[in-house]
Amino acid sequence: MTTSDVASLYEDFPFPSPAEDAPLMDMIADHLPFVLRDSELEGWEVLDAGCGTGSILLALAKRYPRARFTGVDACRRSIEIARRSAEWHEVTNVELVYGSMPELDLRRRFDLVVCCGVLHHLPSPRAGLRWLTEHMADDGLIHLWLYDAVGEHSRMLDRELVRLLTPPGSHEGGLATIRDLGLELSLADYGFPTGWTGTPLTAAEQDVADVDAYLNPVVLPMRFADMPGLFADLPVTWLAADRVYHPGGIGLVDLAGEETETDGGAVFVRPEDLFDRSALRARVRALGNLDRLRAIELRLRPTGFEVIAGRGVGLDRCVPRVAGNLLPIGDGPGPGVR
Protein backbone atom coordinates (compact mmCIF):
# COMPACT_ATOMS: atom_id res chain seq x y z
CA MET A 1 0.00 0.00 0.00
CA THR A 2 1.10 3.57 -0.70
CA THR A 3 0.40 7.05 0.61
CA SER A 4 -1.89 7.59 -2.41
CA ASP A 5 -4.03 4.62 -1.33
CA VAL A 6 -4.55 6.27 2.05
CA ALA A 7 -5.27 9.66 0.44
CA SER A 8 -7.83 8.03 -1.84
CA LEU A 9 -9.79 6.81 1.18
CA TYR A 10 -9.94 10.33 2.61
CA GLU A 11 -11.02 11.81 -0.73
CA ASP A 12 -14.23 9.80 -0.33
CA PHE A 13 -14.45 10.20 3.46
CA PRO A 14 -12.57 13.35 4.54
CA PHE A 15 -11.48 13.12 8.17
CA PRO A 16 -12.57 14.04 10.78
CA SER A 17 -15.64 15.82 9.36
CA PRO A 18 -16.87 16.60 5.83
CA ALA A 19 -18.74 19.67 7.15
CA GLU A 20 -17.01 23.04 6.96
CA ASP A 21 -19.08 24.35 9.88
CA ALA A 22 -18.28 21.44 12.20
CA PRO A 23 -17.11 22.31 15.74
CA LEU A 24 -13.34 22.45 16.13
CA MET A 25 -11.35 19.89 18.12
CA ASP A 26 -9.56 21.46 21.11
CA MET A 27 -7.73 18.31 22.22
CA ILE A 28 -4.26 19.72 21.43
CA ALA A 29 -5.03 23.41 22.04
CA ASP A 30 -6.30 22.60 25.55
CA HIS A 31 -3.24 20.44 26.20
CA LEU A 32 -0.37 22.74 25.24
CA PRO A 33 -0.38 24.63 28.59
CA PHE A 34 0.49 21.28 30.21
CA VAL A 35 3.46 20.90 27.84
CA LEU A 36 4.88 24.36 27.08
CA ARG A 37 5.99 27.16 29.37
CA ASP A 38 5.10 29.82 26.77
CA SER A 39 1.41 30.64 27.18
CA GLU A 40 1.09 32.80 24.05
CA LEU A 41 3.42 31.19 21.46
CA GLU A 42 4.04 34.68 20.13
CA GLY A 43 6.03 34.51 16.91
CA TRP A 44 6.02 30.71 16.85
CA GLU A 45 5.76 28.86 13.55
CA VAL A 46 3.61 25.74 13.99
CA LEU A 47 3.10 22.89 11.50
CA ASP A 48 0.21 20.41 11.56
CA ALA A 49 1.42 17.52 9.38
CA GLY A 50 -1.60 15.61 8.12
CA CYS A 51 -4.14 18.23 9.16
CA GLY A 52 -7.12 16.61 7.42
CA THR A 53 -10.11 18.95 7.34
CA GLY A 54 -8.38 21.24 9.83
CA SER A 55 -10.32 20.62 13.05
CA ILE A 56 -7.25 20.45 15.32
CA LEU A 57 -5.24 22.99 13.30
CA LEU A 58 -7.92 25.68 13.31
CA ALA A 59 -8.60 25.18 17.02
CA LEU A 60 -4.90 25.77 17.68
CA ALA A 61 -4.84 28.85 15.46
CA LYS A 62 -7.86 30.37 17.22
CA ARG A 63 -6.34 29.70 20.64
CA TYR A 64 -2.94 31.15 19.73
CA PRO A 65 -3.54 34.16 17.45
CA ARG A 66 0.04 35.41 17.90
CA ALA A 67 1.49 32.29 16.27
CA ARG A 68 1.50 31.35 12.59
CA PHE A 69 0.15 27.95 11.53
CA THR A 70 0.66 25.77 8.46
CA GLY A 71 -1.43 22.70 7.67
CA VAL A 72 -0.33 20.03 5.22
CA ASP A 73 -2.41 17.15 3.90
CA ALA A 74 -2.22 14.67 1.01
CA CYS A 75 -5.99 14.79 0.39
CA ARG A 76 -7.15 17.64 -1.88
CA ARG A 77 -10.74 17.44 -0.68
CA SER A 78 -9.65 17.72 2.97
CA ILE A 79 -7.59 20.82 2.19
CA GLU A 80 -10.56 22.38 0.37
CA ILE A 81 -12.85 21.73 3.36
CA ALA A 82 -10.19 23.11 5.73
CA ARG A 83 -10.00 26.35 3.69
CA ARG A 84 -13.77 26.78 3.84
CA SER A 85 -13.77 25.91 7.53
CA ALA A 86 -11.10 28.56 8.22
CA GLU A 87 -13.39 31.14 6.60
CA TRP A 88 -16.41 29.87 8.54
CA HIS A 89 -14.54 30.06 11.88
CA GLU A 90 -12.84 33.35 10.90
CA VAL A 91 -9.32 32.00 11.34
CA THR A 92 -6.75 34.04 9.43
CA ASN A 93 -3.34 32.98 10.81
CA VAL A 94 -3.30 29.70 8.85
CA GLU A 95 -1.77 28.58 5.57
CA LEU A 96 -2.95 25.31 3.99
CA VAL A 97 -0.73 23.27 1.66
CA TYR A 98 -1.61 20.25 -0.45
CA GLY A 99 1.12 17.60 -0.48
CA SER A 100 2.37 14.44 1.18
CA MET A 101 5.33 13.64 3.35
CA PRO A 102 8.05 12.67 2.81
CA GLU A 103 7.99 14.05 -0.76
CA LEU A 104 6.89 17.63 -0.03
CA ASP A 105 9.55 20.23 0.83
CA LEU A 106 8.13 23.27 2.61
CA ARG A 107 11.55 25.02 2.51
CA ARG A 108 11.21 26.27 6.07
CA ARG A 109 11.30 24.94 9.59
CA PHE A 110 8.95 25.18 12.54
CA ASP A 111 9.13 25.76 16.29
CA LEU A 112 6.44 23.13 16.89
CA VAL A 113 5.49 20.22 14.63
CA VAL A 114 2.21 18.49 15.46
CA CYS A 115 1.38 15.15 13.85
CA CYS A 116 -1.83 13.68 15.23
CA GLY A 117 -2.95 10.22 14.13
CA VAL A 118 -0.97 10.26 10.88
CA LEU A 119 2.41 8.56 11.28
CA HIS A 120 0.87 5.11 11.83
CA HIS A 121 -0.94 5.45 8.47
CA LEU A 122 2.29 5.90 6.48
CA PRO A 123 3.87 2.90 4.71
CA SER A 124 7.17 3.99 6.31
CA PRO A 125 6.68 5.77 9.65
CA ARG A 126 10.47 6.24 9.87
CA ALA A 127 10.52 8.13 6.57
CA GLY A 128 7.64 10.28 7.72
CA LEU A 129 9.31 10.97 11.06
CA ARG A 130 12.56 11.93 9.35
CA TRP A 131 10.56 14.43 7.26
CA LEU A 132 9.08 15.87 10.45
CA THR A 133 12.52 16.29 12.05
CA GLU A 134 13.86 17.94 8.89
CA HIS A 135 11.12 20.56 9.21
CA MET A 136 11.79 21.19 12.90
CA ALA A 137 13.72 24.30 13.98
CA ASP A 138 17.05 23.98 15.80
CA ASP A 139 15.30 24.41 19.18
CA GLY A 140 12.02 22.97 17.97
CA LEU A 141 9.62 20.35 19.25
CA ILE A 142 7.65 17.46 17.73
CA HIS A 143 4.38 16.28 19.25
CA LEU A 144 3.03 12.91 18.04
CA TRP A 145 -0.25 11.07 18.64
CA LEU A 146 -0.15 7.35 17.79
CA TYR A 147 -2.38 4.29 18.11
CA ASP A 148 -1.35 2.09 21.03
CA ALA A 149 -1.10 -1.57 20.01
CA VAL A 150 -2.30 -2.79 23.42
CA GLY A 151 -5.68 -1.08 23.48
CA GLU A 152 -6.19 -1.31 19.72
CA HIS A 153 -5.71 -5.08 19.48
CA SER A 154 -9.41 -5.94 19.26
CA ARG A 155 -10.10 -3.22 16.69
CA MET A 156 -7.23 -4.44 14.54
CA LEU A 157 -8.87 -7.88 14.43
CA ASP A 158 -12.21 -6.32 13.44
CA ARG A 159 -10.42 -4.24 10.80
CA GLU A 160 -8.84 -7.40 9.37
CA LEU A 161 -12.26 -9.06 9.15
CA VAL A 162 -13.81 -6.03 7.42
CA ARG A 163 -11.04 -5.91 4.85
CA LEU A 164 -11.31 -9.67 4.28
CA LEU A 165 -15.02 -9.40 3.49
CA THR A 166 -14.87 -6.20 1.41
CA PRO A 167 -14.25 -6.13 -2.37
CA PRO A 168 -10.92 -4.42 -3.14
CA GLY A 169 -11.06 -0.68 -3.77
CA SER A 170 -14.69 -0.30 -2.68
CA HIS A 171 -14.92 2.28 0.10
CA GLU A 172 -18.73 2.38 0.05
CA GLY A 173 -18.79 -1.41 -0.03
CA GLY A 174 -16.45 -1.44 2.94
CA LEU A 175 -18.78 0.83 4.89
CA ALA A 176 -21.65 -1.54 4.08
CA THR A 177 -19.54 -4.43 5.43
CA ILE A 178 -18.87 -2.46 8.62
CA ARG A 179 -22.61 -1.93 9.08
CA ASP A 180 -23.44 -5.57 8.27
CA LEU A 181 -20.99 -6.68 10.97
CA GLY A 182 -22.59 -4.32 13.47
CA LEU A 183 -19.35 -2.38 14.04
CA GLU A 184 -19.21 1.25 15.10
CA LEU A 185 -16.21 3.13 16.47
CA SER A 186 -16.81 4.50 19.95
CA LEU A 187 -14.88 7.65 20.78
CA ALA A 188 -15.39 6.79 24.45
CA ASP A 189 -12.66 4.18 23.93
CA TYR A 190 -10.29 7.11 23.32
CA GLY A 191 -11.38 9.10 26.36
CA PHE A 192 -14.07 11.16 24.57
CA PRO A 193 -17.41 9.96 25.96
CA THR A 194 -19.32 12.82 24.28
CA GLY A 195 -17.28 12.96 21.08
CA TRP A 196 -14.14 14.89 20.11
CA THR A 197 -15.85 18.27 20.38
CA GLY A 198 -18.21 17.59 23.28
CA THR A 199 -21.12 16.87 20.94
CA PRO A 200 -22.20 13.54 19.42
CA LEU A 201 -20.98 12.72 15.92
CA THR A 202 -23.37 13.34 13.05
CA ALA A 203 -24.25 10.36 10.87
CA ALA A 204 -21.77 11.55 8.22
CA GLU A 205 -19.02 11.99 10.85
CA GLN A 206 -19.71 8.48 12.23
CA ASP A 207 -19.32 7.08 8.71
CA VAL A 208 -15.99 8.92 8.37
CA ALA A 209 -14.80 7.66 11.76
CA ASP A 210 -15.77 4.07 10.96
CA VAL A 211 -14.15 4.10 7.52
CA ASP A 212 -10.97 5.51 9.07
CA ALA A 213 -11.07 2.89 11.83
CA TYR A 214 -11.78 -0.21 9.78
CA LEU A 215 -10.89 0.47 6.14
CA ASN A 216 -7.63 2.44 6.25
CA PRO A 217 -5.20 0.42 4.11
CA VAL A 218 -2.21 1.20 6.35
CA VAL A 219 -2.45 0.94 10.14
CA LEU A 220 0.66 0.34 12.26
CA PRO A 221 -0.18 0.57 15.98
CA MET A 222 2.84 1.03 18.25
CA ARG A 223 3.85 1.11 21.91
CA PHE A 224 6.00 3.39 24.03
CA ALA A 225 8.77 0.78 23.83
CA ASP A 226 8.86 1.22 20.03
CA MET A 227 9.69 4.91 20.31
CA PRO A 228 13.47 4.68 20.98
CA GLY A 229 13.94 2.63 17.82
CA LEU A 230 11.60 4.84 15.80
CA PHE A 231 13.66 7.93 16.71
CA ALA A 232 17.08 6.23 16.49
CA ASP A 233 19.64 8.12 14.36
CA LEU A 234 17.23 11.00 13.70
CA PRO A 235 18.28 14.57 14.56
CA VAL A 236 16.62 14.82 17.98
CA THR A 237 18.47 14.95 21.30
CA TRP A 238 15.66 13.97 23.66
CA LEU A 239 12.38 12.05 23.71
CA ALA A 240 9.64 11.96 26.35
CA ALA A 241 6.25 10.36 27.04
CA ASP A 242 3.29 12.73 27.28
CA ARG A 243 -0.28 11.37 27.44
CA VAL A 244 -2.35 8.20 27.26
CA TYR A 245 -5.90 7.88 25.87
CA HIS A 246 -8.03 5.04 27.21
CA PRO A 247 -11.68 4.17 27.96
CA GLY A 248 -11.32 5.67 31.43
CA GLY A 249 -10.24 9.06 30.12
CA ILE A 250 -7.12 10.97 29.05
CA GLY A 251 -4.16 11.09 31.42
CA LEU A 252 -0.95 13.12 31.49
CA VAL A 253 1.98 10.83 32.17
CA ASP A 254 3.96 12.02 35.21
CA LEU A 255 6.65 9.42 35.86
CA ALA A 256 8.75 11.60 38.17
CA GLY A 257 5.82 12.95 40.17
CA GLU A 258 6.51 16.54 39.11
CA GLU A 259 2.87 17.58 39.42
CA THR A 260 1.67 17.89 43.00
CA GLU A 261 -1.98 18.73 42.36
CA THR A 262 -4.62 18.53 39.69
CA ASP A 263 -4.92 21.75 37.71
CA GLY A 264 -7.59 22.76 35.24
CA GLY A 265 -9.28 19.37 35.34
CA ALA A 266 -6.13 17.51 34.24
CA VAL A 267 -5.58 13.93 35.37
CA PHE A 268 -1.97 12.85 35.98
CA VAL A 269 -1.03 9.20 35.56
CA ARG A 270 1.71 7.68 37.72
CA PRO A 271 2.18 3.93 37.26
CA GLU A 272 2.47 3.12 40.97
CA ASP A 273 -0.94 4.73 41.59
CA LEU A 274 -2.55 2.08 39.38
CA PHE A 275 -1.91 -0.63 41.98
CA ASP A 276 -3.45 -1.06 45.44
CA ARG A 277 -0.91 -3.37 47.09
CA SER A 278 2.08 -1.61 48.62
CA ALA A 279 4.45 -4.36 47.46
CA LEU A 280 3.36 -3.91 43.84
CA ARG A 281 3.64 -0.14 44.12
CA ALA A 282 7.20 -0.48 45.40
CA ARG A 283 8.13 -2.79 42.52
CA VAL A 284 6.71 -0.38 39.97
CA ARG A 285 8.62 2.54 41.52
CA ALA A 286 11.86 0.58 41.12
CA LEU A 287 11.40 0.20 37.36
CA GLY A 288 12.98 2.42 34.73
CA ASN A 289 10.86 4.76 32.65
CA LEU A 290 10.19 2.41 29.73
CA ASP A 291 9.06 -0.39 32.04
CA ARG A 292 6.94 2.06 34.04
CA LEU A 293 5.24 2.98 30.79
CA ARG A 294 4.73 -0.71 30.04
CA ALA A 295 2.97 -0.99 33.40
CA ILE A 296 0.68 1.89 32.44
CA GLU A 297 -0.10 0.29 29.06
CA LEU A 298 -0.77 -3.15 30.51
CA ARG A 299 -2.94 -1.74 33.28
CA LEU A 300 -4.96 0.89 31.36
CA ARG A 301 -4.91 -0.71 27.86
CA PRO A 302 -4.71 2.69 26.11
CA THR A 303 -5.94 3.08 22.55
CA GLY A 304 -3.61 6.02 21.89
CA PHE A 305 -0.58 7.77 23.31
CA GLU A 306 1.50 10.88 22.75
CA VAL A 307 5.22 11.56 22.84
CA ILE A 308 7.28 14.74 22.56
CA ALA A 309 10.77 15.03 21.08
CA GLY A 310 13.14 17.86 20.31
CA ARG A 311 16.65 19.20 20.18
CA GLY A 312 18.68 22.18 21.34
CA VAL A 313 17.04 24.04 24.19
CA GLY A 314 13.63 22.67 23.23
CA LEU A 315 13.36 20.78 26.50
CA ASP A 316 13.74 24.06 28.40
CA ARG A 317 10.64 25.31 26.58
CA CYS A 318 8.63 22.51 28.23
CA VAL A 319 7.19 22.20 31.74
CA PRO A 320 9.19 20.07 34.27
CA ARG A 321 6.79 17.12 33.88
CA VAL A 322 8.14 16.49 30.38
CA ALA A 323 11.75 16.21 31.59
CA GLY A 324 10.60 13.66 34.15
CA ASN A 325 9.26 11.43 31.36
CA LEU A 326 12.49 11.14 29.32
CA LEU A 327 13.12 7.97 27.31
CA PRO A 328 16.23 6.60 25.59
CA ILE A 329 16.82 7.15 21.90
CA GLY A 330 18.14 4.19 19.94
CA ASP A 331 19.83 1.39 21.88
CA GLY A 332 21.78 3.57 24.31
CA PRO A 333 20.88 4.22 27.95
CA GLY A 334 18.73 7.22 28.78
CA PRO A 335 17.52 9.15 31.80
CA GLY A 336 15.29 7.08 34.05
CA VAL A 337 15.85 3.89 32.02
CA ARG A 338 17.41 0.72 33.40
Helices and strands as residue ranges (DSSP letters): H 3-12, G 32-34, E 45-49, H 55-63, E 68-73, H 76-88, E 94-98, E 110-116, G 119-121, H 125-134, E 136-147, H 153-165, H 171-180, G 187-190, H 203-215, G 224-226, H 227-231, E 238-246, E 249-253, E 268-269, G 271-274, H 278-285, H 289-300, E 304-310, G 312-317, H 320-323, E 326-327
